[in-house]
Amino acid sequence: RELRSRPPLLSSSTKHLPAVSPVVAMAVSRIVKVAMLATMVPLSGATSTLSAANPIHKVVTMLQAMQTKVTEEGAKAEELFAKYMCYCKGSSGDLAASIQAAEEKIAELGPAIQGAEEKKLKTEEELKSDQEEREAAKTAMGESTALRATEQGVYEKFMAESGTNLAALNKAITAVEKGMAGGFLQTRSASVLKAFLSSSKDVMDTDRQELLAFLSAKEGDEYAPQSGEITGILKTIKDEMFAEEQETMATEA
């Protein structure tokens, strides 16, 4: 009777245990039931029953502690699982938001990239045009430099020849005016003047012939300076040559 009236050892504790894994809960429950059945086995006497029941109580207590531990570990596992699921859901949301933001950014960059490509093509065309203009300018500059060098050479040659011819004319005029034409005819200046008269297109043919005849005379031939014809021709040629020289210098400057 004492054994039958004894309240169940696990009735009050199992009602309020937290939920655990079904497999674990089933296994623990079966073990507990076996232990409870063992406590209900009839024994010979009250004293022997109490003394024999002590090991069973220990087993039941141990099983209860095990059940509590398993339940707590199950609750922790479920808590970790819930946190993991929350993390996965949050991560999925963040990933989806990142993907959407990237797609929107790509959509925005499309026109910008196209505009940049068009600008690049335009810049390349402008650069090509600038390079062509630069090459044309370099060519024109080279031609201009070459032309300038040619003109400078022509100018320098003209000034040198003009200076030589004017010096020869001055000596000829001085020699004729002093009656020393014979001595002048033997000088290098007479040869210079003769060469100038032979090649110049600015001297009239009649003046040229008369001056060449004068310059070709032999030493000792007489010249009548009173006519002043040779002197006048020489001075006219000298004035024209000097004026041309001055004009050329002004143009060059």
Summary of the structure (lengths in Angstrom):
residues: 253
radius of gyration: 67.0
end to end distance: 147.8
largest distance: 192.8
contacts: 597
relative contact order: 0.05
helix: 84%
strand: 0%
